[in-house]
C-alpha cells in the first residue's frame, strides 16, 4: 500500500492579462522523502520544496531559494516560482493546502528534530533548526 499523499487544487495563474487563468495543480507528499513536497504544474512541470516552507508560508511570507509562499488575506495563498525564463505566480484557495498538511500530519509519525536536521543537511538545505544546531555546536 502506498503512503503517498496527493491533493488536487486549482490555481489562478496570475498574468499581465485581464483575467487570471485557472490551472490544475497536484500536491504530492512521499514519506520516503519526508521533508519535501512536490507540486505538479500544468505541462508536467514538477517543483519540489521543503515541507516546512509550505507550513510557514500559510502563516506568513516565507522564501527559500527561488520559491516564495505567503498568505493573501484569510482564504488565499500565493506561490511564486522563479526560473531562468521568468517568474510564475499562482494564487490558491488555502483549503486544499490545509487538507494536504492535515493528511500528512495524520498519516506520518512525528520525527525528532535531530532526524529532520540530518536529512535537510544531507540535501544541503538550511533550516532554522539546522542553523540553530550549527550555532550551538560552534559555541561548544
TIVO-2410 file (N, C-alpha, C; in nm, 3 decimals):
# residues 140
REC num residu      c1      c2      c3 atome chaine
REC   1      X   0.084  -0.119   0.000     N      A
REC   1      X   0.000   0.000   0.000    CA      A
REC   1      X   0.088   0.125   0.000     C      A
REC   2      X   0.059   0.216  -0.086     N      A
REC   2      X   0.136   0.339  -0.097    CA      A
REC   2      X   0.091   0.440   0.008     C      A
REC   3      X   0.187   0.502   0.073     N      A
REC   3      X   0.155   0.605   0.170    CA      A
REC   3      X   0.167   0.744   0.111     C      A
REC   4      X   0.184   0.753  -0.021     N      A
REC   4      X   0.195   0.882  -0.086    CA      A
REC   4      X   0.062   0.957  -0.070     C      A
REC   5      X   0.073   1.083  -0.035     N      A
REC   5      X  -0.045   1.168  -0.014    CA      A
REC   5      X  -0.053   1.266  -0.130     C      A
REC   6      X  -0.171   1.272  -0.191     N      A
REC   6      X  -0.192   1.364  -0.302    CA      A
REC   6      X  -0.315   1.449  -0.275     C      A
REC   7      X  -0.308   1.572  -0.323     N      A
REC   7      X  -0.422   1.663  -0.312    CA      A
REC   7      X  -0.427   1.742  -0.443     C      A
REC   8      X  -0.545   1.750  -0.500     N      A
REC   8      X  -0.563   1.827  -0.623    CA      A
REC   8      X  -0.617   1.965  -0.587     C      A
REC   9      X  -0.567   2.064  -0.657     N      A
REC   9      X  -0.610   2.202  -0.633    CA      A
REC   9      X  -0.620   2.274  -0.767     C      A
REC  10      X  -0.689   2.385  -0.763     N      A
REC  10      X  -0.696   2.472  -0.880    CA      A
REC  10      X  -0.629   2.604  -0.840     C      A
REC  11      X  -0.550   2.654  -0.930     N      A
REC  11      X  -0.479   2.779  -0.903    CA      A
REC  11      X  -0.514   2.881  -1.010     C      A
REC  12      X  -0.505   3.006  -0.972     N      A
REC  12      X  -0.518   3.113  -1.069    CA      A
REC  12      X  -0.377   3.153  -1.108     C      A
REC  13      X  -0.343   3.133  -1.234     N      A
REC  13      X  -0.214   3.175  -1.286    CA      A
REC  13      X  -0.224   3.324  -1.311     C      A
REC  14      X  -0.148   3.401  -1.235     N      A
REC  14      X  -0.155   3.546  -1.244    CA      A
REC  14      X  -0.065   3.593  -1.359     C      A
REC  15      X  -0.124   3.665  -1.452     N      A
REC  15      X  -0.051   3.717  -1.567    CA      A
REC  15      X  -0.081   3.866  -1.581     C      A
REC  16      X  -0.020   3.926  -1.680     N      A
REC  16      X  -0.050   4.067  -1.702    CA      A
REC  16      X  -0.175   4.086  -1.789     C      A
REC  17      X  -0.242   3.976  -1.823     N      A
REC  17      X  -0.367   3.983  -1.898    CA      A
REC  17      X  -0.482   4.026  -1.810     C      A
REC  18      X  -0.599   4.045  -1.870     N      A
REC  18      X  -0.713   4.096  -1.793    CA      A
REC  18      X  -0.769   3.997  -1.691     C      A
REC  19      X  -0.762   3.866  -1.720     N      A
REC  19      X  -0.819   3.766  -1.628    CA      A
REC  19      X  -0.717   3.658  -1.598     C      A
REC  20      X  -0.707   3.617  -1.473     N      A
REC  20      X  -0.618   3.505  -1.441    CA      A
REC  20      X  -0.674   3.376  -1.501     C      A
REC  21      X  -0.586   3.287  -1.539     N      A
REC  21      X  -0.623   3.158  -1.596    CA      A
REC  21      X  -0.628   3.053  -1.486     C      A
REC  22      X  -0.735   2.974  -1.479     N      A
REC  22      X  -0.743   2.865  -1.383    CA      A
REC  22      X  -0.666   2.745  -1.436     C      A
REC  23      X  -0.578   2.688  -1.352     N      A
REC  23      X  -0.498   2.573  -1.392    CA      A
REC  23      X  -0.504   2.467  -1.283     C      A
REC  24      X  -0.500   2.338  -1.323     N      A
REC  24      X  -0.497   2.231  -1.222    CA      A
REC  24      X  -0.355   2.214  -1.168     C      A
REC  25      X  -0.346   2.186  -1.039     N      A
REC  25      X  -0.219   2.165  -0.972    CA      A
REC  25      X  -0.234   2.044  -0.881     C      A
REC  26      X  -0.130   1.962  -0.873     N      A
REC  26      X  -0.133   1.846  -0.784    CA      A
REC  26      X  -0.023   1.861  -0.679     C      A
REC  27      X  -0.061   1.846  -0.553     N      A
REC  27      X   0.033   1.846  -0.442    CA      A
REC  27      X   0.062   1.701  -0.409     C      A
REC  28      X   0.188   1.669  -0.381     N      A
REC  28      X   0.225   1.531  -0.356    CA      A
REC  28      X   0.328   1.525  -0.244     C      A
REC  29      X   0.307   1.431  -0.152     N      A
REC  29      X   0.400   1.408  -0.041    CA      A
REC  29      X   0.431   1.260  -0.035     C      A
REC  30      X   0.558   1.225  -0.035     N      A
REC  30      X   0.602   1.087  -0.025    CA      A
REC  30      X   0.680   1.070   0.105     C      A
REC  31      X   0.634   0.984   0.195     N      A
REC  31      X   0.704   0.965   0.323    CA      A
REC  31      X   0.848   0.919   0.308     C      A
REC  32      X   0.884   0.868   0.190     N      A
REC  32      X   1.023   0.830   0.166    CA      A
REC  32      X   1.115   0.952   0.163     C      A
REC  33      X   1.059   1.068   0.134     N      A
REC  33      X   1.131   1.195   0.137    CA      A
REC  33      X   1.051   1.290   0.225     C      A
REC  34      X   1.056   1.270   0.358     N      A
REC  34      X   0.961   1.334   0.449    CA      A
REC  34      X   0.972   1.485   0.465     C      A
REC  35      X   1.074   1.546   0.415     N      A
REC  35      X   1.088   1.692   0.430    CA      A
REC  35      X   1.051   1.768   0.304     C      A
REC  36      X   1.001   1.697   0.202     N      A
REC  36      X   0.980   1.758   0.072    CA      A
REC  36      X   0.836   1.744   0.024     C      A
REC  37      X   0.788   1.849  -0.040     N      A
REC  37      X   0.657   1.850  -0.105    CA      A
REC  37      X   0.683   1.868  -0.256     C      A
REC  38      X   0.611   1.792  -0.337     N      A
REC  38      X   0.619   1.807  -0.483    CA      A
REC  38      X   0.493   1.878  -0.531     C      A
REC  39      X   0.509   1.970  -0.622     N      A
REC  39      X   0.395   2.038  -0.684    CA      A
REC  39      X   0.405   2.013  -0.833     C      A
REC  40      X   0.301   1.952  -0.889     N      A
REC  40      X   0.296   1.929  -1.034    CA      A
REC  40      X   0.211   2.038  -1.096     C      A
REC  41      X   0.273   2.113  -1.185     N      A
REC  41      X   0.208   2.226  -1.251    CA      A
REC  41      X   0.166   2.184  -1.392     C      A
REC  42      X   0.087   2.266  -1.459     N      A
REC  42      X   0.046   2.234  -1.596    CA      A
REC  42      X   0.168   2.208  -1.684     C      A
REC  43      X   0.151   2.116  -1.778     N      A
REC  43      X   0.259   2.082  -1.869    CA      A
REC  43      X   0.355   1.980  -1.810     C      A
REC  44      X   0.319   1.919  -1.696     N      A
REC  44      X   0.404   1.817  -1.635    CA      A
REC  44      X   0.526   1.872  -1.565     C      A
REC  45      X   0.526   2.001  -1.533     N      A
REC  45      X   0.638   2.062  -1.463    CA      A
REC  45      X   0.626   2.031  -1.314     C      A
REC  46      X   0.731   1.972  -1.258     N      A
REC  46      X   0.733   1.941  -1.115    CA      A
REC  46      X   0.830   2.034  -1.044     C      A
REC  47      X   0.788   2.084  -0.930     N      A
REC  47      X   0.876   2.165  -0.844    CA      A
REC  47      X   0.873   2.104  -0.706     C      A
REC  48      X   0.987   2.094  -0.645     N      A
REC  48      X   0.998   2.040  -0.510    CA      A
REC  48      X   1.044   2.150  -0.417     C      A
REC  49      X   0.988   2.151  -0.296     N      A
REC  49      X   1.035   2.245  -0.195    CA      A
REC  49      X   1.010   2.186  -0.058     C      A
REC  50      X   1.070   2.247   0.041     N      A
REC  50      X   1.065   2.195   0.177    CA      A
REC  50      X   0.924   2.204   0.236     C      A
REC  51      X   0.885   2.099   0.305     N      A
REC  51      X   0.755   2.095   0.372    CA      A
REC  51      X   0.742   2.210   0.471     C      A
REC  52      X   0.849   2.240   0.544     N      A
REC  52      X   0.841   2.348   0.642    CA      A
REC  52      X   0.822   2.484   0.575     C      A
REC  53      X   0.866   2.500   0.451     N      A
REC  53      X   0.842   2.625   0.378    CA      A
REC  53      X   0.692   2.642   0.354     C      A
REC  54      X   0.625   2.536   0.314     N      A
REC  54      X   0.480   2.542   0.295    CA      A
REC  54      X   0.409   2.571   0.426     C      A
REC  55      X   0.449   2.505   0.532     N      A
REC  55      X   0.384   2.527   0.662    CA      A
REC  55      X   0.401   2.672   0.707     C      A
REC  56      X   0.521   2.726   0.692     N      A
REC  56      X   0.544   2.865   0.733    CA      A
REC  56      X   0.472   2.963   0.640     C      A
REC  57      X   0.469   2.931   0.511     N      A
REC  57      X   0.405   3.019   0.413    CA      A
REC  57      X   0.256   3.034   0.429     C      A
REC  58      X   0.193   2.939   0.495     N      A
REC  58      X   0.050   2.951   0.523    CA      A
REC  58      X   0.021   3.058   0.629     C      A
REC  59      X   0.122   3.087   0.713     N      A
REC  59      X   0.103   3.183   0.823    CA      A
REC  59      X   0.163   3.320   0.795     C      A
REC  60      X   0.278   3.322   0.726     N      A
REC  60      X   0.347   3.448   0.699    CA      A
REC  60      X   0.437   3.429   0.578     C      A
REC  61      X   0.483   3.538   0.517     N      A
REC  61      X   0.568   3.523   0.399    CA      A
REC  61      X   0.692   3.439   0.429     C      A
REC  62      X   0.720   3.345   0.339     N      A
REC  62      X   0.835   3.257   0.354    CA      A
REC  62      X   0.900   3.238   0.217     C      A
REC  63      X   1.031   3.248   0.215     N      A
REC  63      X   1.104   3.232   0.090    CA      A
REC  63      X   1.226   3.145   0.114     C      A
REC  64      X   1.252   3.059   0.019     N      A
REC  64      X   1.376   2.981   0.021    CA      A
REC  64      X   1.417   2.960  -0.123     C      A
REC  65      X   1.534   3.010  -0.155     N      A
REC  65      X   1.584   2.995  -0.291    CA      A
REC  65      X   1.494   3.066  -0.390     C      A
REC  66      X   1.446   2.992  -0.487     N      A
REC  66      X   1.365   3.051  -0.595    CA      A
REC  66      X   1.215   3.032  -0.574     C      A
REC  67      X   1.173   3.003  -0.451     N      A
REC  67      X   1.031   2.981  -0.421    CA      A
REC  67      X   0.988   3.070  -0.306     C      A
REC  68      X   0.876   3.138  -0.326     N      A
REC  68      X   0.816   3.219  -0.221    CA      A
REC  68      X   0.671   3.179  -0.200     C      A
REC  69      X   0.628   3.176  -0.076     N      A
REC  69      X   0.490   3.140  -0.041    CA      A
REC  69      X   0.444   3.238   0.066     C      A
REC  70      X   0.322   3.289   0.049     N      A
REC  70      X   0.269   3.378   0.153    CA      A
REC  70      X   0.117   3.379   0.150     C      A
REC  71      X   0.057   3.408   0.266     N      A
REC  71      X  -0.089   3.419   0.271    CA      A
REC  71      X  -0.133   3.548   0.202     C      A
REC  72      X  -0.251   3.541   0.144     N      A
REC  72      X  -0.311   3.658   0.079    CA      A
REC  72      X  -0.453   3.669   0.134     C      A
REC  73      X  -0.469   3.753   0.234     N      A
REC  73      X  -0.598   3.759   0.302    CA      A
REC  73      X  -0.616   3.635   0.389     C      A
REC  74      X  -0.739   3.607   0.426     N      A
REC  74      X  -0.766   3.494   0.515    CA      A
REC  74      X  -0.785   3.362   0.443     C      A
REC  75      X  -0.818   3.366   0.314     N      A
REC  75      X  -0.855   3.243   0.245    CA      A
REC  75      X  -0.768   3.209   0.124     C      A
REC  76      X  -0.667   3.289   0.097     N      A
REC  76      X  -0.586   3.268  -0.022    CA      A
REC  76      X  -0.439   3.245   0.014     C      A
REC  77      X  -0.367   3.184  -0.078     N      A
REC  77      X  -0.224   3.158  -0.064    CA      A
REC  77      X  -0.160   3.187  -0.200     C      A
REC  78      X  -0.044   3.251  -0.197     N      A
REC  78      X   0.028   3.283  -0.321    CA      A
REC  78      X   0.156   3.199  -0.324     C      A
REC  79      X   0.183   3.141  -0.439     N      A
REC  79      X   0.305   3.065  -0.464    CA      A
REC  79      X   0.377   3.131  -0.581     C      A
REC  80      X   0.501   3.174  -0.557     N      A
REC  80      X   0.580   3.242  -0.660    CA      A
REC  80      X   0.701   3.155  -0.691     C      A
REC  81      X   0.717   3.120  -0.819     N      A
REC  81      X   0.826   3.034  -0.862    CA      A
REC  81      X   0.914   3.109  -0.961     C      A
REC  82      X   1.041   3.117  -0.929     N      A
REC  82      X   1.137   3.183  -1.018    CA      A
REC  82      X   1.211   3.077  -1.098     C      A
REC  83      X   1.234   3.105  -1.225     N      A
REC  83      X   1.310   3.017  -1.314    CA      A
REC  83      X   1.393   3.105  -1.407     C      A
REC  84      X   1.480   3.041  -1.483     N      A
REC  84      X   1.565   3.117  -1.575    CA      A
REC  84      X   1.484   3.198  -1.676     C      A
REC  85      X   1.369   3.145  -1.714     N      A
REC  85      X   1.290   3.213  -1.817    CA      A
REC  85      X   1.182   3.305  -1.761     C      A
REC  86      X   1.180   3.328  -1.631     N      A
REC  86      X   1.083   3.423  -1.575    CA      A
REC  86      X   1.029   3.380  -1.441     C      A
REC  87      X   0.918   3.443  -1.404     N      A
REC  87      X   0.853   3.418  -1.276    CA      A
REC  87      X   0.709   3.377  -1.302     C      A
REC  88      X   0.664   3.274  -1.230     N      A
REC  88      X   0.524   3.233  -1.238    CA      A
REC  88      X   0.462   3.256  -1.100     C      A
REC  89      X   0.345   3.318  -1.099     N      A
REC  89      X   0.275   3.347  -0.974    CA      A
REC  89      X   0.138   3.279  -0.979     C      A
REC  90      X   0.112   3.199  -0.875     N      A
REC  90      X  -0.014   3.126  -0.865    CA      A
REC  90      X  -0.085   3.169  -0.738     C      A
REC  91      X  -0.216   3.184  -0.746     N      A
REC  91      X  -0.297   3.215  -0.629    CA      A
REC  91      X  -0.393   3.099  -0.607     C      A
REC  92      X  -0.395   3.048  -0.484     N      A
REC  92      X  -0.475   2.932  -0.446    CA      A
REC  92      X  -0.572   2.966  -0.336     C      A
REC  93      X  -0.678   2.888  -0.325     N      A
REC  93      X  -0.755   2.885  -0.201    CA      A
REC  93      X  -0.669   2.808  -0.102     C      A
REC  94      X  -0.670   2.847   0.022     N      A
REC  94      X  -0.587   2.781   0.125    CA      A
REC  94      X  -0.638   2.643   0.162     C      A
REC  95      X  -0.768   2.620   0.147     N      A
REC  95      X  -0.829   2.495   0.194    CA      A
REC  95      X  -0.759   2.368   0.144     C      A
REC  96      X  -0.725   2.354   0.016     N      A
REC  96      X  -0.656   2.231  -0.026    CA      A
REC  96      X  -0.521   2.211   0.043     C      A
REC  97      X  -0.451   2.320   0.070     N      A
REC  97      X  -0.322   2.310   0.137    CA      A
REC  97      X  -0.338   2.269   0.283     C      A
REC  98      X  -0.439   2.322   0.346     N      A
REC  98      X  -0.466   2.285   0.485    CA      A
REC  98      X  -0.505   2.138   0.494     C      A
REC  99      X  -0.590   2.091   0.401     N      A
REC  99      X  -0.627   1.948   0.397    CA      A
REC  99      X  -0.503   1.862   0.374     C      A
REC 100      X  -0.420   1.904   0.280     N      A
REC 100      X  -0.298   1.833   0.245    CA      A
REC 100      X  -0.207   1.818   0.368     C      A
REC 101      X  -0.182   1.927   0.437     N      A
REC 101      X  -0.097   1.923   0.557    CA      A
REC 101      X  -0.160   1.840   0.668     C      A
REC 102      X  -0.292   1.847   0.682     N      A
REC 102      X  -0.361   1.766   0.783    CA      A
REC 102      X  -0.345   1.617   0.755     C      A
REC 103      X  -0.354   1.579   0.628     N      A
REC 103      X  -0.335   1.439   0.591    CA      A
REC 103      X  -0.192   1.393   0.621     C      A
REC 104      X  -0.095   1.479   0.594     N      A
REC 104      X   0.044   1.446   0.622    CA      A
REC 104      X   0.063   1.424   0.771     C      A
REC 105      X   0.014   1.516   0.851     N      A
REC 105      X   0.029   1.504   0.997    CA      A
REC 105      X  -0.042   1.379   1.051     C      A
REC 106      X  -0.158   1.347   0.996     N      A
REC 106      X  -0.236   1.233   1.045    CA      A
REC 106      X  -0.172   1.099   1.008     C      A
REC 107      X  -0.103   1.092   0.896     N      A
REC 107      X  -0.051   0.965   0.848    CA      A
REC 107      X   0.096   0.941   0.873     C      A
REC 108      X   0.168   1.041   0.914     N      A
REC 108      X   0.311   1.023   0.931    CA      A
REC 108      X   0.349   1.042   1.078     C      A
REC 109      X   0.438   0.957   1.125     N      A
REC 109      X   0.481   0.971   1.265    CA      A
REC 109      X   0.568   1.095   1.281     C      A
REC 110      X   0.562   1.153   1.397     N      A
REC 110      X   0.648   1.268   1.427    CA      A
REC 110      X   0.790   1.218   1.435     C      A
REC 111      X   0.880   1.296   1.374     N      A
REC 111      X   1.022   1.262   1.381    CA      A
REC 111      X   1.092   1.361   1.472     C      A
REC 112      X   1.192   1.314   1.544     N      A
REC 112      X   1.267   1.407   1.629    CA      A
REC 112      X   1.339   1.512   1.546     C      A
REC 113      X   1.361   1.629   1.604     N      A
REC 113      X   1.426   1.739   1.534    CA      A
REC 113      X   1.561   1.698   1.480     C      A
REC 114      X   1.637   1.617   1.552     N      A
REC 114      X   1.770   1.576   1.506    CA      A
REC 114      X   1.762   1.502   1.373     C      A
REC 115      X   1.660   1.419   1.353     N      A
REC 115      X   1.644   1.347   1.226    CA      A
REC 115      X   1.612   1.444   1.114     C      A
REC 116      X   1.529   1.544   1.142     N      A
REC 116      X   1.497   1.643   1.039    CA      A
REC 116      X   1.620   1.723   1.000     C      A
REC 117      X   1.701   1.759   1.098     N      A
REC 117      X   1.822   1.835   1.072    CA      A
REC 117      X   1.917   1.753   0.985     C      A
REC 118      X   1.936   1.626   1.021     N      A
REC 118      X   2.028   1.540   0.946    CA      A
REC 118      X   1.983   1.526   0.802     C      A
REC 119      X   1.855   1.499   0.778     N      A
REC 119      X   1.804   1.481   0.643    CA      A
REC 119      X   1.819   1.608   0.561     C      A
REC 120      X   1.786   1.723   0.619     N      A
REC 120      X   1.799   1.850   0.548    CA      A
REC 120      X   1.945   1.880   0.518     C      A
REC 121      X   2.034   1.850   0.612     N      A
REC 121      X   2.176   1.874   0.592    CA      A
REC 121      X   2.230   1.786   0.480     C      A
REC 122      X   2.184   1.661   0.473     N      A
REC 122      X   2.226   1.570   0.366    CA      A
REC 122      X   2.190   1.627   0.229     C      A
REC 123      X   2.075   1.695   0.221     N      A
REC 123      X   2.032   1.753   0.094    CA      A
REC 123      X   2.095   1.890   0.072     C      A
REC 124      X   2.172   1.939   0.168     N      A
REC 124      X   2.237   2.069   0.153    CA      A
REC 124      X   2.144   2.186   0.179     C      A
REC 125      X   2.032   2.162   0.247     N      A
REC 125      X   1.937   2.269   0.275    CA      A
REC 125      X   1.964   2.331   0.411     C      A
REC 126      X   1.939   2.458   0.420     N      A
REC 126      X   1.946   2.524   0.550    CA      A
REC 126      X   1.805   2.527   0.608     C      A
REC 127      X   1.793   2.492   0.733     N      A
REC 127      X   1.665   2.501   0.802    CA      A
REC 127      X   1.689   2.578   0.931     C      A
REC 128      X   1.588   2.642   0.986     N      A
REC 128      X   1.608   2.713   1.113    CA      A
REC 128      X   1.665   2.621   1.221     C      A
REC 129      X   1.617   2.497   1.227     N      A
REC 129      X   1.665   2.404   1.328    CA      A
REC 129      X   1.811   2.366   1.301     C      A
REC 130      X   1.846   2.346   1.174     N      A
REC 130      X   1.984   2.311   1.140    CA      A
REC 130      X   2.077   2.428   1.171     C      A
REC 131      X   2.034   2.549   1.139     N      A
REC 131      X   2.115   2.668   1.170    CA      A
REC 131      X   2.137   2.680   1.320     C      A
REC 132      X   2.034   2.656   1.399     N      A
REC 132      X   2.045   2.664   1.545    CA      A
REC 132      X   2.139   2.556   1.596     C      A
REC 133      X   2.129   2.435   1.541     N      A
REC 133      X   2.216   2.326   1.584    CA      A
REC 133      X   2.361   2.357   1.552     C      A
REC 134      X   2.387   2.414   1.433     N      A
REC 134      X   2.525   2.450   1.396    CA      A
REC 134      X   2.578   2.559   1.489     C      A
REC 135      X   2.494   2.656   1.520     N      A
REC 135      X   2.537   2.766   1.608    CA      A
REC 135      X   2.570   2.712   1.747     C      A
REC 136      X   2.489   2.619   1.795     N      A
REC 136      X   2.515   2.560   1.926    CA      A
REC 136      X   2.644   2.480   1.926     C      A
REC 137      X   2.666   2.402   1.820     N      A
REC 137      X   2.786   2.320   1.810    CA      A
REC 137      X   2.911   2.409   1.800     C      A
REC 138      X   2.900   2.521   1.731     N      A
REC 138      X   3.013   2.613   1.714    CA      A
REC 138      X   3.052   2.674   1.847     C      A
REC 139      X   2.953   2.708   1.930     N      A
REC 139      X   2.979   2.770   2.060    CA      A
REC 139      X   3.039   2.671   2.159     C      A
REC 140      X   3.009   2.544   2.143     N      A
REC 140      X   3.053   2.443   2.240    CA      A
REC 140      X   3.201   2.413   2.226     C      A
***
